[in-house]
Amino acid sequence: MIDHSDYELIKFTREKDDKQAFQLLYNRYWDKLYSIALMKVYSEEEASDIVQDLFVTIWIRRKELNINIHVDLYLYKALKNRITNYYKKKHLKEEKINELTLNTSGKTESEAEGLCSYKEVELIINKVLESMPDKMRQVFLLSRNDQYSSKKISELLSISDQTVRNQISKAMKRLKIKLEKYRVSG
């Protein structure tokens, strides 16, 4: 492929589903975005996850891309938003941990032993997510993390709305069964 401008690469990605154009864009910006993310989140793994998630979202939403500014500015702004969301989620997790700690402080020792810590619950959820088939996990995460409607998910993934609802229902059942085993209700 010739040395195309960023705008052309986005256009090829959007209009022709050109994976090679997307890969060139990815290679062109990965290191820059990763360096910025690393300076903001101080964790190589988290920085990598944030940038990877950004590119995955771009690929999933490629048909909707309508970039009216320079591509690099668009990517930097999208990265800034993801980093902001990362800190919001991190703050909420810390609040939840504090809340759980406060709620268990008045419990007897046997009652406190029966409760899972927030970190344990998070671990259980992550294990259940990892064990899900790829499509189920993708549908569930789009529904719960990105707050997409089943209709929007069905359009993005080119599957029926009923399939989306079934996948979400199955994912929720898996989580519920696993969490009930650990006496976590929610």
Secondary structure, DSSP 8 states (H G I E B T S, - for coil): -----HHHHHHHHHHH--HHHHHHHHHHHHHHHHHHHHHHH--HHHHHHHHHHHHHHHHHTGGG----S-HHHHHHHHHHHHHHHHHHHHHHHHHHHHHHHHHHTTS-HHHHHHS--HHHHHHHHHHHHHHS-HHHHHHHHHHHTS---HHHHHHHHT--HHHHHHHHHHHHHHHHHHHHHTT---
